[in-house]
Amino acid sequence: MKKSLLFVCVIALVLTAFRNDKKDTAFIKENFSYANKQLKNMLKEVDKSKLAFPRSINKNGKLVTTSMYDWTPGFFPGSLWYSFEYSNDAELKKAAQQWTETLEPLKTFTQHHDLGFMMYCSYGNAYRLTGNEAYKDILVQSARSLSTRFNPVTGCIKSWNVFKSWHGNKTYNFPVIIDNMMNLELLFFASEVTGDTSFRHIAIEHATNTMKYQVRKDYSSYHVVCYDTITGKVAGRETAQGYADNSTWARGQAWAIYGFTMVYRETKDPRFLKTAEGLADFFMHHKNLPADKIPYWDFNAQQQGYTPGVRSNAKNITTLYRDASAAAVVASALMELSTYSTTKGKAYRNFAAQMLHSLASPAYRAPLGNNGNFLLMQSVGSIPHNVEINVPLVYADYYFLEALQRYDLLLKGKKLFTPIKK
């Protein structure tokens, strides 16, 4: 009797899981169908001849674009690539190629650290899906350019050229922001396709020092760590876009989860897996995370013990704005992390799926034809700088689509990553 009951329970669980997977397969299909329509609407609005890349909307709801030299131009072509990958829509592929190829001049750009965002989200996906050797060569040159910002004394890649402290008039000349973890994937790629281990060495050393100096003991993260280029020692730990130096900026935590998960994929070093899991657990189990899993822009905003700098606009903001962009990044990261964690994998995947369902709800996903034709609403750029508050952001859309693509592969029992073509 007990064995029969156990068998019935197992069958029931299998059938429930099957029904849930089938339901989420339909959920993913509907979201990509919506995204394809919204992206095609945006393609009609943007002017490729002016090299104007979508970034957000202004207070009047009108599209805000940037030049290719901003940190965000790679996300729009990247979104087009993900939508093409799912739908096999020839119109989206053509647009993705065109918008990607306009970024080729950036392969020699060295003025800031964001080449991973700019080139790997665009050309990286382009090469993955087409195998075009010209794309590979551009990515390798981009990695060379990024490598020029590495300093062997600090053991890190320099993020911004300078960082002016919110406190007094102090200026730092070697700031490293947690976002920089996202650029390391470009270096790992270049090492893999060329056999040049210097790229890989830079990536691992940067990740190791970030793990050591930018991740706190409780697995929260500092946004900005500044180094002394003479001694290599830490000269300051502050924030630029978070609420306070000792607070946890939600998107910064998201970059950290994603970055260390990716570095574990490339190295299989258990230290990086442990760090990724710790960062993820901090995010998932924080007492200030709302029930729908979409975080406030900073986990400690408006709390006692967390004080913004004297020039920061954060001290005047009392509304606890959500940041859908942080949620989208974490959802994508957790889909990958779920495949590496032996004890928490199921929990990570389920949490990511819950986040995706929240993001796709009317509270965060824009009605078709609205929101400047961006997919998600309610993201935050930088409250301390009083810019991009409660608006769509192009990178929120990119990571939302990436998370959906990863979830689709997992539901189909496929691997998230295939060997890189050399």
Secondary structure, 3 states (H helix, E strand, C coil): CHHHHHHHHHHHHHHHHHHHHHHHHHHHHHHHHHHHHHHHHHHHHCCHHHCCEEEEECCCCCEEEECCCCCCCCHHHHHHHHHHHHHCCHHHHHHHHHHHHCCHHHHHCCCCCCHHHHHHHHHHHHHHHHCCHHHHHHHHHHHHHHHCCEECCCCEECCCCCEECCCCCCEECCEEEHHHHHHHHHHHHHHHHHCCHHHHHHHHHHHHHHHHHCECCCCCECCEEEECCCCCCEEEEECCCCCCCCCCEHHHHHHHHHHHHHHHHHHCCHHHHHHHHHHHHHHHCCCCCCCCCCCECECCCCCCCCCCCCCCHHHHCCCCCECHHHHHHHHHHHHHHCCCCCCCHHHHHHHHHHHHHHHCCCCCECCCCCHHHCCECCEEEECCCCEEEEECCHHHHHHHHHHHHHHHHHHCCCCCCCCCCC
